[in-house]
């Protein structure tokens, strides 16, 4: 394949971080994929090891224990992980939690939680989705009722990444049920709190090694000082952060798409068929040419969005476009790549089969692609 280009947002320092992340993930994640899938989560020590070399909270300022970098460093780490086919390590969600704290937390909250997140001592999760409320956050039913100097939280959440390992969860709850989205707040819960309970670690079509769980809150009491930002401002905060989250999904999708393409080209060059290789067949070459073109177009668009995001110039509509385009491209390209493997593509021991299963959820989480289309359409 042609040499992959280096986007403008990846300067020499970012490349060094990406290379370091690649070596770490090759050593700690790749050899353990089956074991992580069997136990439905990574080993807890992966978090402390990653924190020890600066792969957690890379864009959090040094004064709060982070790496002092930019979102470019986060995206480079995420790209390295996705490019190796790993979907088990929930570092992206952990980083999102850190930036909620950084953006809306008090100085005391930042100093209390961010250094421990950066070191891997605390694993972060954000609890939005409920059994009856996914993309429509207005429909959440979890409540946080003030009682003196405490909030009493009741409700349940589902599909929560890092749910089993989480030590700190940002809970999306209604502090006022009478005023719609104006009554939604974000409250930080340390999971050692009485009444907090982890339910099932969920069985999924793909991403088997990722810790995805149900959470239950039964009269969980937390200090009012655990409120993140202003009461009733939670929905606004969520909307502000979703552009970054959706771009992060797009970054991972692009890297995973290219990984599938590279894997398929490698296979086509060594698979013997009809007296030659699979790559000698015109249909194979034309299919891979289409896949390579679609992948590169997706990469260039997402790289442009990263550059805009680093300038604080990425609007939510374009972020939705990036998530929509990158994940749809991933679905099409991985499907066409799997077809070229024939029967072997349907065997789970082949990486392309796992890539196929893992790709499907990209069009669902962080807002389904139908929601992305609606958001884009509203801007027209």
CORSUL-V381461 format. One record per backbone hydrogen bond with DSSP energy under -1.0 kcal/mol. NH is the residue of the N-H (numbers start at 0). CO is the residue of the C=O. E is the energy in kcal/mol with one decimal. If there is no record, write none. Layout:
NH&CO&E, NH&CO&E
This chain:
9&6&-1.5, 10&8&-1.1, 14&10&-2.3, 15&11&-2.0, 16&12&-2.1, 17&13&-2.5, 18&14&-2.6, 19&15&-2.3, 20&16&-2.6, 21&17&-2.6, 22&18&-2.2, 23&19&-2.2, 24&20&-2.9, 25&21&-2.5, 26&22&-1.6, 27&23&-3.0, 28&24&-2.0, 29&24&-2.3, 31&28&-1.3, 32&29&-1.2, 35&31&-2.8, 36&32&-2.2, 37&33&-2.5, 38&34&-2.3, 39&35&-1.1, 40&35&-1.4, 45&42&-1.7, 46&43&-1.1, 48&44&-2.4, 49&45&-2.6, 50&46&-2.5, 51&47&-2.0, 53&50&-1.2, 54&49&-2.6, 59&56&-1.5, 63&60&-1.7, 64&61&-2.2, 65&60&-1.8, 66&56&-1.8, 67&59&-2.9, 68&57&-2.7, 72&69&-1.0, 73&69&-1.2, 74&70&-2.9, 75&71&-2.1, 76&72&-2.0, 77&73&-2.6, 78&74&-2.8, 79&75&-2.1, 80&76&-2.0, 81&77&-2.7, 82&78&-2.4, 84&81&-1.6, 85&80&-1.7, 93&89&-1.9, 94&90&-2.4, 95&91&-2.0, 96&92&-2.4, 97&93&-1.9, 98&94&-1.7, 99&95&-1.6, 100&96&-2.1, 101&97&-2.4, 102&98&-2.2, 103&99&-2.4, 104&100&-2.0, 109&105&-2.5, 110&106&-2.4, 111&107&-1.8, 112&108&-2.2, 113&109&-1.7, 116&112&-1.7, 117&113&-2.7, 118&114&-1.6, 120&115&-1.1, 121&115&-2.4, 124&167&-1.8, 126&169&-3.1, 129&132&-3.1, 132&129&-1.4, 136&134&-1.4, 138&135&-1.7, 139&136&-1.6, 142&153&-2.5, 143&173&-2.4, 144&151&-2.4, 146&149&-3.5, 149&146&-1.1, 150&221&-2.9, 151&144&-2.5, 152&219&-3.1, 153&142&-2.2, 154&216&-2.1, 156&214&-2.6, 157&128&-2.1, 159&212&-2.4, 161&210&-2.9, 162&159&-1.8, 165&161&-2.0, 166&122&-2.7, 167&122&-1.8, 168&188&-2.8, 169&124&-2.5, 170&186&-3.2, 171&126&-2.3, 172&184&-2.4, 173&141&-2.9, 174&182&-2.8, 175&182&-1.4, 181&178&-1.7, 182&179&-1.9, 183&180&-1.4, 184&172&-3.2, 186&170&-2.2, 187&225&-2.5, 188&168&-3.0, 190&166&-1.7, 192&189&-2.1, 195&192&-1.7, 196&215&-2.4, 198&213&-2.7, 201&211&-3.1, 209&206&-1.6, 211&209&-1.0, 212&159&-2.1, 213&199&-1.9, 214&156&-2.5, 215&196&-3.0, 216&154&-2.9, 217&194&-2.2, 219&152&-2.2, 221&150&-2.1, 223&148&-2.3, 225&222&-2.2, 226&223&-1.7, 227&185&-3.1, 232&229&-1.7, 233&183&-2.3, 236&232&-2.3, 237&233&-2.6, 238&234&-2.3, 239&235&-2.2, 240&236&-1.8, 241&237&-1.4, 244&240&-2.0, 245&241&-3.0, 246&242&-2.0, 247&243&-2.4, 248&244&-2.0, 249&245&-2.0, 250&246&-2.5, 251&247&-2.1, 252&248&-2.4, 253&249&-2.4, 254&250&-2.0, 255&251&-2.5, 256&252&-2.5, 257&253&-2.3, 258&254&-2.1, 259&255&-2.0, 260&256&-2.1, 261&257&-2.8, 262&258&-2.4, 263&259&-2.0, 264&260&-2.5, 265&261&-2.3, 266&262&-1.9, 267&263&-2.8, 268&264&-1.7, 270&266&-1.8, 272&275&-3.0, 275&272&-1.7, 277&270&-2.3, 278&267&-2.0, 279&276&-1.3, 280&277&-1.1, 284&280&-2.1, 285&281&-2.8, 286&282&-2.6, 287&283&-2.6, 288&284&-2.1, 289&285&-2.2, 290&286&-2.3, 291&287&-2.9, 292&288&-2.1, 293&289&-2.5, 294&290&-2.4, 295&291&-2.2, 296&292&-2.5, 297&293&-2.1, 298&294&-2.4, 299&295&-2.6, 300&296&-2.1, 301&297&-2.5, 302&298&-2.9, 303&299&-2.0, 304&300&-1.9, 305&301&-2.4, 306&302&-2.3, 307&303&-2.0, 308&304&-2.6, 309&305&-2.5, 311&308&-1.6, 312&307&-3.2, 318&314&-1.9, 319&315&-2.1, 320&316&-2.2, 321&317&-2.4, 322&318&-2.3, 323&319&-2.6, 324&320&-3.2, 325&321&-2.5, 326&322&-2.0, 327&323&-2.0, 328&324&-2.4, 329&325&-2.3, 330&326&-2.2, 331&327&-2.1, 332&328&-2.9, 333&329&-2.6, 334&330&-1.6, 335&331&-2.2, 336&332&-2.5, 337&333&-2.6, 338&334&-1.8, 339&335&-1.1, 340&337&-1.4, 341&338&-1.4, 343&340&-1.2, 344&341&-1.3, 345&342&-1.4, 346&343&-1.5, 349&346&-2.0, 352&349&-1.2, 353&349&-1.2, 354&350&-2.7, 355&351&-2.0, 356&352&-2.0, 357&353&-2.8, 358&354&-1.8, 361&358&-1.2, 362&359&-1.1, 363&360&-2.3, 364&360&-2.3, 368&362&-2.2, 371&367&-1.9, 372&368&-2.2, 373&369&-1.9, 374&370&-2.5, 375&371&-2.5, 376&372&-2.9, 377&373&-1.9, 378&375&-1.2, 379&376&-1.4
